[in-house]
Amino acid sequence: MRRRYGLGDMPLVDFSASLNPLGPPLAALAAARAALDRVDRYPEPGCPLLTERLAERHGVPVDRVIVGAGTTELIGLIGQSLREVLALHAVKRGDPAMPVSHLVEPTYGEYRRASVLNALRTEVWSRHVLGWSQDFLPRTAAGVFWTGHPDNPTGRAWDRDRLLALVDDTLGLLTVVDEAFLPFLPDESERTLTGAVASRQNLLVLRSLTKLFAIPGLRVGYAVASPDMVERLRQYQDPWTVALPAEAAALAALDDVDYRERTVRLVASESARMMERLWELPGLRPARPGRDRPESPSPLPNFLLVSMTETRWTSIEVHEALARRGLLVRECSDFRGLEVGALLTGHDQLVATRGHLRFAVRTPAENDRLVATLAGILSSEPPQ
């Protein structure tokens, strides 16, 4: 971004990456630095210490947890491990071209990418971008269904009971539930599906440690699944994908209960306050299922999605204008359904848009600066 816009050494604030606004826990940084003294050794395969800690945290057997270099590695492993078995399943069903990978968009692009790279024919279920009904998969669907909980970039979280009912009604599907952003919600313990894996073979839950603990440079995440699925993923996983500093940082961060509690309080208060202020900006409309501004918004993860409406500015132009002022946000034209000119449909509504932006929730002062800068930009004329 500095090179693209000639920003030189201007201080930049990154609202594009949805990470913990508190920054990494100090104990995690110290543990990572201390682990550098052991870089003359290979990591222990399978990260047994971290695997045991995570299994204990979620109350599941150790053989139901696999650690990887971020959830992105695990998403790729899921695609690789299912490629041959789903191709064979399609042949046995008499339709080699049948869809075996299912998702609703807009959503995280790695689900589609992993499917394409592994020749999993993908079906995108057409549903309202803002009015997602959460009961759309027919029982005849087979293969793998990918979903975020909450979804990225919409921020929409599932009703836990409804999703579990879907899992139980579609036994021909492996439902992959990505809970990378769930720890930011105050009611995480009531929403997570990690405990439900123990009684289901067709459920896999992805969890990230890099977002909650703001350590994306140390790649570490994990999955909770059936023992058979964990073993299948291990067969495709390269050895030593999680570096020693990453495992050490994760172990230290998991012990910092105060850090997690402060994170949840900050994100809950700032996401609600930021949402209220964004509703006041002409030309901006926070993306949500209903047509009108809610009296009491639902809990939000550490990011907010907004539509550009009734303005001459496009999301691309606002993105660039903010960047030139040192504020980096996520322009969402590469999410299907959120392009410039996209129509948002939902319950009793049809909204024409000029694109979409996603803002990470940061500190109060930084959030105030973003909103004030946005207000100044939208009150002016866009560049010719």
NUKE-417859 format. One record per residue (C-alpha): residue number from 1; residue in three letters; x, y, z. Coordinates in nm, 3 decimals. Each point is the difference from the previous one (the first is absolute). Layout:
REM residues N
(NUM 'ala' (X Y Z))
...
***
This chain:
REM residues 384
(1 'met' (0.000 0.000 0.000))
(2 'arg' (0.288 0.235 0.072))
(3 'arg' (0.143 -0.070 -0.342))
(4 'arg' (-0.334 0.017 -0.180))
(5 'tyr' (-0.102 0.339 0.137))
(6 'gly' (0.343 0.148 0.067))
(7 'leu' (-0.065 0.029 0.373))
(8 'gly' (0.366 -0.006 0.102))
(9 'asp' (0.035 -0.033 0.376))
(10 'met' (-0.351 0.130 0.080))
(11 'pro' (-0.139 -0.180 0.310))
(12 'leu' (-0.261 -0.254 -0.110))
(13 'val' (-0.291 -0.153 0.192))
(14 'asp' (-0.111 -0.340 -0.130))
(15 'phe' (-0.378 -0.052 0.009))
(16 'ser' (0.023 -0.262 -0.276))
(17 'ala' (0.120 -0.293 0.214))
(18 'ser' (-0.257 -0.111 0.258))
(19 'leu' (0.233 -0.063 0.292))
(20 'asn' (-0.017 0.063 0.374))
(21 'pro' (0.028 0.379 0.054))
(22 'leu' (0.198 -0.060 0.321))
(23 'gly' (0.292 -0.145 -0.196))
(24 'pro' (0.179 -0.323 0.095))
(25 'pro' (0.009 -0.105 0.367))
(26 'leu' (0.335 0.089 0.153))
(27 'ala' (0.039 -0.353 0.135))
(28 'ala' (-0.044 -0.141 -0.351))
(29 'leu' (0.269 0.225 -0.142))
(30 'ala' (0.237 -0.092 0.282))
(31 'ala' (-0.064 -0.371 -0.055))
(32 'ala' (0.061 0.033 -0.375))
(33 'arg' (0.330 0.179 0.060))
(34 'ala' (0.109 -0.263 0.252))
(35 'ala' (-0.082 -0.275 -0.250))
(36 'leu' (0.261 0.144 -0.237))
(37 'asp' (0.262 -0.159 0.225))
(38 'arg' (-0.131 -0.338 -0.124))
(39 'val' (0.001 0.066 -0.373))
(40 'asp' (0.284 -0.249 -0.038))
(41 'arg' (-0.261 -0.273 0.064))
(42 'tyr' (-0.292 -0.124 -0.205))
(43 'pro' (-0.347 0.062 0.147))
(44 'glu' (-0.162 -0.309 0.143))
(45 'pro' (-0.236 -0.138 -0.268))
(46 'gly' (-0.365 0.062 0.068))
(47 'cys' (0.057 0.268 0.268))
(48 'pro' (-0.096 -0.241 0.283))
(49 'leu' (0.021 0.258 0.282))
(50 'leu' (-0.223 0.249 -0.182))
(51 'thr' (-0.234 -0.275 -0.118))
(52 'glu' (-0.049 -0.123 0.358))
(53 'arg' (-0.061 0.355 0.126))
(54 'leu' (-0.261 0.067 -0.267))
(55 'ala' (-0.175 -0.332 0.058))
(56 'glu' (-0.019 0.078 0.371))
(57 'arg' (-0.132 0.348 -0.069))
(58 'his' (-0.288 -0.132 -0.211))
(59 'gly' (-0.065 -0.314 0.203))
(60 'val' (0.064 -0.241 -0.288))
(61 'pro' (0.237 -0.298 -0.037))
(62 'val' (0.347 0.075 -0.134))
(63 'asp' (-0.060 -0.211 -0.311))
(64 'arg' (-0.265 0.250 -0.111))
(65 'val' (0.242 0.296 -0.032))
(66 'ile' (0.253 0.081 -0.271))
(67 'val' (0.223 0.308 0.001))
(68 'gly' (0.116 0.170 -0.319))
(69 'ala' (0.174 0.309 -0.132))
(70 'gly' (-0.318 0.208 0.018))
(71 'thr' (-0.350 -0.102 -0.108))
(72 'thr' (0.101 0.067 -0.361))
(73 'glu' (0.231 -0.303 0.003))
(74 'leu' (-0.277 -0.212 0.147))
(75 'ile' (-0.253 0.117 -0.262))
(76 'gly' (0.246 -0.112 -0.267))
(77 'leu' (0.048 -0.335 0.173))
(78 'ile' (-0.375 -0.056 0.010))
(79 'gly' (-0.019 0.050 -0.375))
(80 'gln' (0.296 -0.230 -0.066))
(81 'ser' (-0.126 -0.273 0.229))
(82 'leu' (-0.349 -0.004 -0.158))
(83 'arg' (0.101 0.024 -0.365))
(84 'glu' (0.016 -0.370 -0.084))
(85 'val' (-0.275 -0.123 0.229))
(86 'leu' (-0.252 0.259 -0.126))
(87 'ala' (0.092 -0.067 -0.364))
(88 'leu' (-0.061 -0.370 0.059))
(89 'his' (-0.328 0.079 0.178))
(90 'ala' (-0.120 0.202 -0.300))
(91 'val' (0.083 -0.285 -0.237))
(92 'lys' (-0.187 -0.249 0.218))
(93 'arg' (-0.300 0.234 -0.001))
(94 'gly' (0.008 -0.010 -0.382))
(95 'asp' (0.079 0.370 -0.039))
(96 'pro' (0.376 0.075 -0.011))
(97 'ala' (-0.079 0.370 -0.053))
(98 'met' (-0.223 0.034 0.307))
(99 'pro' (0.083 0.285 0.243))
(100 'val' (0.189 -0.123 0.305))
(101 'ser' (0.103 0.333 0.154))
(102 'his' (-0.273 0.233 0.124))
(103 'leu' (0.002 0.354 0.136))
(104 'val' (-0.190 0.328 0.021))
(105 'glu' (0.172 0.320 -0.112))
(106 'pro' (0.132 0.251 0.084))
(107 'thr' (0.235 -0.193 0.223))
(108 'tyr' (0.369 -0.069 0.060))
(109 'gly' (0.163 -0.065 -0.337))
(110 'glu' (0.221 -0.289 0.117))
(111 'tyr' (-0.298 -0.239 0.008))
(112 'arg' (-0.058 0.041 -0.373))
(113 'arg' (0.374 0.007 -0.073))
(114 'ala' (0.063 -0.330 0.183))
(115 'ser' (-0.293 -0.153 -0.187))
(116 'val' (0.123 0.116 -0.341))
(117 'leu' (0.359 -0.111 0.061))
(118 'asn' (-0.122 -0.346 0.092))
(119 'ala' (-0.251 -0.036 -0.285))
(120 'leu' (-0.300 0.005 0.234))
(121 'arg' (-0.286 0.123 -0.218))
(122 'thr' (-0.152 0.289 0.193))
(123 'glu' (-0.361 0.104 0.039))
(124 'val' (-0.072 0.347 0.138))
(125 'trp' (-0.343 0.007 0.159))
(126 'ser' (-0.184 0.313 -0.107))
(127 'arg' (-0.134 0.181 0.304))
(128 'his' (-0.056 0.360 0.099))
(129 'val' (0.328 0.163 0.092))
(130 'leu' (-0.158 0.176 0.298))
(131 'gly' (-0.296 -0.228 0.063))
(132 'trp' (0.175 -0.336 0.029))
(133 'ser' (-0.268 -0.238 0.124))
(134 'gln' (0.243 -0.261 0.139))
(135 'asp' (-0.217 -0.294 -0.105))
(136 'phe' (0.088 -0.039 -0.364))
(137 'leu' (0.184 -0.330 -0.052))
(138 'pro' (-0.210 -0.290 -0.133))
(139 'arg' (0.053 -0.342 0.147))
(140 'thr' (0.109 -0.131 -0.341))
(141 'ala' (0.319 0.214 -0.001))
(142 'ala' (0.321 -0.201 0.041))
(143 'gly' (0.365 0.079 0.057))
(144 'val' (0.115 0.293 0.211))
(145 'phe' (-0.180 0.317 0.110))
(146 'trp' (0.213 0.300 0.104))
(147 'thr' (-0.127 0.278 0.224))
(148 'gly' (0.131 0.270 0.230))
(149 'his' (-0.130 0.041 0.354))
(150 'pro' (0.003 0.302 -0.005))
(151 'asp' (0.033 0.031 -0.374))
(152 'asn' (0.270 0.216 -0.155))
(153 'pro' (-0.068 0.267 -0.127))
(154 'thr' (-0.365 0.034 0.104))
(155 'gly' (0.057 -0.061 0.373))
(156 'arg' (-0.314 -0.214 0.016))
(157 'ala' (0.014 -0.281 0.258))
(158 'trp' (-0.213 -0.312 -0.009))
(159 'asp' (-0.272 -0.095 0.241))
(160 'arg' (0.176 -0.299 0.158))
(161 'asp' (-0.305 -0.225 0.028))
(162 'arg' (-0.103 0.069 -0.358))
(163 'leu' (0.345 -0.083 -0.131))
(164 'leu' (0.017 -0.323 0.201))
(165 'ala' (-0.341 -0.098 -0.135))
(166 'leu' (0.136 0.057 -0.351))
(167 'val' (0.305 -0.215 0.078))
(168 'asp' (-0.221 -0.281 0.128))
(169 'asp' (-0.238 0.020 -0.298))
(170 'thr' (0.276 -0.013 -0.261))
(171 'leu' (0.208 -0.302 0.093))
(172 'gly' (0.139 -0.016 -0.354))
(173 'leu' (0.183 0.328 0.061))
(174 'leu' (0.310 0.077 0.200))
(175 'thr' (-0.089 0.340 0.145))
(176 'val' (0.311 0.215 0.054))
(177 'val' (-0.075 0.279 0.247))
(178 'asp' (0.266 0.271 0.011))
(179 'glu' (-0.002 0.160 0.346))
(180 'ala' (0.307 0.219 -0.057))
(181 'phe' (-0.181 0.313 0.123))
(182 'leu' (-0.235 -0.159 0.255))
(183 'pro' (0.225 0.065 0.306))
(184 'phe' (-0.066 0.374 -0.040))
(185 'leu' (-0.369 -0.046 0.084))
(186 'pro' (-0.101 0.024 0.366))
(187 'asp' (-0.221 -0.311 -0.026))
(188 'glu' (0.261 -0.219 -0.167))
(189 'ser' (-0.047 -0.287 0.243))
(190 'glu' (-0.371 -0.024 -0.089))
(191 'arg' (0.065 0.026 -0.375))
(192 'thr' (0.301 -0.226 -0.064))
(193 'leu' (-0.050 -0.341 -0.158))
(194 'thr' (0.327 -0.152 0.124))
(195 'gly' (-0.177 -0.206 0.265))
(196 'ala' (-0.251 -0.132 -0.254))
(197 'val' (0.277 -0.174 -0.198))
(198 'ala' (0.019 -0.278 0.260))
(199 'ser' (-0.333 -0.148 -0.112))
(200 'arg' (0.024 0.068 -0.375))
(201 'gln' (0.214 -0.142 -0.280))
(202 'asn' (-0.105 0.262 -0.259))
(203 'leu' (0.106 0.317 0.185))
(204 'leu' (0.338 0.175 -0.004))
(205 'val' (0.067 0.327 0.186))
(206 'leu' (0.287 0.229 -0.094))
(207 'arg' (0.152 0.235 0.260))
(208 'ser' (0.264 0.270 -0.041))
(209 'leu' (0.248 0.125 0.261))
(210 'thr' (0.156 0.268 -0.221))
(211 'lys' (-0.302 0.232 -0.003))
(212 'leu' (-0.092 -0.013 0.367))
(213 'phe' (0.360 0.042 0.112))
(214 'ala' (0.108 0.233 -0.285))
(215 'ile' (0.290 -0.223 -0.112))
(216 'pro' (-0.064 -0.055 -0.374))
(217 'gly' (0.376 -0.009 -0.060))
(218 'leu' (0.011 -0.315 0.214))
(219 'arg' (-0.220 -0.242 -0.190))
(220 'val' (-0.203 -0.217 0.236))
(221 'gly' (-0.358 -0.130 -0.002))
(222 'tyr' (-0.179 -0.328 0.060))
(223 'ala' (-0.296 -0.216 -0.086))
(224 'val' (-0.231 -0.210 0.216))
(225 'ala' (-0.146 -0.298 -0.185))
(226 'ser' (-0.068 -0.372 0.020))
(227 'pro' (0.305 -0.223 0.064))
(228 'asp' (-0.028 -0.141 -0.354))
(229 'met' (0.001 0.348 -0.155))
(230 'val' (0.292 0.115 0.217))
(231 'glu' (0.200 -0.304 -0.108))
(232 'arg' (-0.088 0.062 -0.364))
(233 'leu' (0.124 0.361 0.026))
(234 'arg' (0.323 -0.112 0.168))
(235 'gln' (0.074 -0.230 -0.294))
(236 'tyr' (0.002 0.302 -0.232))
(237 'gln' (0.173 0.246 0.232))
(238 'asp' (0.368 0.075 -0.052))
(239 'pro' (0.217 -0.056 0.309))
(240 'trp' (0.105 0.295 0.216))
(241 'thr' (-0.238 0.258 -0.149))
(242 'val' (-0.036 0.181 0.335))
(243 'ala' (0.324 0.168 0.105))
(244 'leu' (0.126 -0.013 0.359))
(245 'pro' (-0.057 0.374 0.065))
(246 'ala' (-0.360 -0.030 -0.123))
(247 'glu' (-0.078 -0.293 0.230))
(248 'ala' (0.169 0.169 0.296))
(249 'ala' (-0.191 0.324 -0.058))
(250 'ala' (-0.331 -0.187 -0.027))
(251 'leu' (0.057 -0.190 0.325))
(252 'ala' (0.083 0.321 0.187))
(253 'ala' (-0.294 0.191 -0.150))
(254 'leu' (-0.250 -0.269 0.096))
(255 'asp' (0.098 0.049 0.365))
(256 'asp' (-0.074 0.376 -0.008))
(257 'val' (-0.364 0.001 0.114))
(258 'asp' (0.006 0.370 0.087))
(259 'tyr' (0.107 0.086 -0.355))
(260 'arg' (-0.295 -0.190 -0.149))
(261 'glu' (-0.247 0.164 0.237))
(262 'arg' (0.132 0.349 -0.079))
(263 'thr' (-0.020 -0.081 -0.371))
(264 'val' (-0.364 -0.104 0.013))
(265 'arg' (-0.098 0.310 0.200))
(266 'leu' (0.184 0.236 -0.235))
(267 'val' (-0.132 -0.155 -0.321))
(268 'ala' (-0.358 -0.014 0.129))
(269 'ser' (-0.006 0.365 0.104))
(270 'glu' (0.193 0.137 -0.298))
(271 'ser' (-0.181 -0.201 -0.268))
(272 'ala' (-0.337 0.123 0.132))
(273 'arg' (0.119 0.359 0.032))
(274 'met' (0.162 -0.006 -0.343))
(275 'met' (-0.313 -0.147 -0.160))
(276 'glu' (-0.216 0.276 0.148))
(277 'arg' (0.229 0.270 -0.137))
(278 'leu' (0.017 -0.158 -0.345))
(279 'trp' (-0.380 0.006 -0.026))
(280 'glu' (0.022 0.380 0.026))
(281 'leu' (0.221 0.043 -0.307))
(282 'pro' (-0.191 0.087 -0.321))
(283 'gly' (0.103 -0.234 -0.278))
(284 'leu' (0.084 -0.289 0.235))
(285 'arg' (-0.226 -0.283 0.109))
(286 'pro' (0.118 -0.272 0.241))
(287 'ala' (-0.081 -0.337 -0.156))
(288 'arg' (-0.261 -0.195 0.195))
(289 'pro' (-0.294 -0.233 -0.075))
(290 'gly' (-0.279 0.244 0.088))
(291 'arg' (-0.106 0.306 -0.197))
(292 'asp' (0.015 0.256 0.280))
(293 'arg' (0.252 0.105 0.260))
(294 'pro' (-0.028 -0.239 0.299))
(295 'glu' (-0.092 0.129 0.344))
(296 'ser' (0.243 -0.240 0.165))
(297 'pro' (0.260 -0.148 -0.240))
(298 'ser' (0.107 -0.363 0.041))
(299 'pro' (0.350 -0.077 0.130))
(300 'leu' (0.261 0.061 -0.266))
(301 'pro' (0.346 -0.146 -0.064))
(302 'asn' (0.302 0.226 -0.031))
(303 'phe' (-0.100 0.135 -0.341))
(304 'leu' (-0.293 0.178 -0.167))
(305 'leu' (-0.121 -0.015 -0.359))
(306 'val' (-0.155 0.312 -0.158))
(307 'ser' (-0.166 0.065 -0.335))
(308 'met' (0.052 0.318 -0.199))
(309 'thr' (-0.352 0.124 -0.080))
(310 'glu' (-0.150 0.324 -0.129))
(311 'thr' (0.342 0.152 -0.059))
(312 'arg' (0.212 0.086 -0.301))
(313 'trp' (0.299 -0.165 0.167))
(314 'thr' (0.084 -0.363 -0.073))
(315 'ser' (0.162 -0.231 0.253))
(316 'ile' (0.314 -0.002 -0.216))
(317 'glu' (0.023 0.380 0.009))
(318 'val' (-0.060 0.018 0.375))
(319 'his' (0.259 -0.272 0.058))
(320 'glu' (0.259 0.203 -0.190))
(321 'ala' (-0.095 0.329 0.167))
(322 'leu' (0.038 -0.159 0.344))
(323 'ala' (0.334 -0.156 -0.096))
(324 'arg' (0.138 0.337 -0.104))
(325 'arg' (-0.087 0.121 0.350))
(326 'gly' (0.178 -0.293 0.166))
(327 'leu' (-0.306 -0.219 0.070))
(328 'leu' (-0.004 -0.344 -0.162))
(329 'val' (-0.339 -0.176 -0.028))
(330 'arg' (-0.122 -0.312 -0.182))
(331 'glu' (-0.164 0.073 -0.335))
(332 'cys' (-0.235 -0.292 -0.072))
(333 'ser' (-0.046 -0.009 -0.378))
(334 'asp' (0.173 -0.339 -0.015))
(335 'phe' (-0.275 -0.154 0.215))
(336 'arg' (-0.274 -0.136 -0.227))
(337 'gly' (-0.316 0.203 0.047))
(338 'leu' (0.175 0.304 0.149))
(339 'glu' (0.135 0.153 -0.321))
(340 'val' (-0.051 0.363 -0.102))
(341 'gly' (-0.354 0.011 -0.138))
(342 'ala' (-0.116 -0.310 0.190))
(343 'leu' (-0.360 -0.021 0.113))
(344 'leu' (-0.059 -0.108 0.358))
(345 'thr' (-0.320 -0.189 0.056))
(346 'gly' (-0.157 -0.103 0.326))
(347 'his' (-0.330 -0.001 0.183))
(348 'asp' (-0.222 0.254 -0.179))
(349 'gln' (0.292 0.195 -0.141))
(350 'leu' (0.208 0.063 -0.310))
(351 'val' (0.304 0.221 0.051))
(352 'ala' (0.212 0.131 -0.287))
(353 'thr' (0.360 0.041 0.108))
(354 'arg' (0.322 0.165 -0.115))
(355 'gly' (0.209 -0.272 0.161))
(356 'his' (0.092 -0.109 0.351))
(357 'leu' (0.267 0.058 0.262))
(358 'arg' (0.097 -0.202 0.306))
(359 'phe' (0.145 0.172 0.304))
(360 'ala' (0.187 -0.174 0.279))
(361 'val' (-0.090 0.112 0.352))
(362 'arg' (0.302 0.172 0.156))
(363 'thr' (0.056 0.228 0.300))
(364 'pro' (-0.253 0.277 0.080))
(365 'ala' (0.232 0.277 -0.119))
(366 'glu' (0.079 -0.180 -0.326))
(367 'asn' (-0.366 -0.081 -0.063))
(368 'asp' (-0.095 0.366 0.057))
(369 'arg' (0.265 0.108 -0.247))
(370 'leu' (-0.133 -0.239 -0.264))
(371 'val' (-0.360 0.115 0.038))
(372 'ala' (0.098 0.368 -0.005))
(373 'thr' (0.215 -0.049 -0.310))
(374 'leu' (-0.280 -0.191 -0.172))
(375 'ala' (-0.244 0.280 0.076))
(376 'gly' (0.237 0.254 -0.156))
(377 'ile' (0.051 -0.209 -0.313))
(378 'leu' (-0.369 -0.075 -0.058))
(379 'ser' (-0.094 0.366 0.042))
(380 'ser' (0.229 0.092 -0.291))
(381 'glu' (-0.011 -0.080 -0.371))
(382 'pro' (0.176 -0.314 -0.127))
(383 'pro' (0.297 0.046 -0.235))
(384 'gln' (-0.075 0.034 -0.370))
***
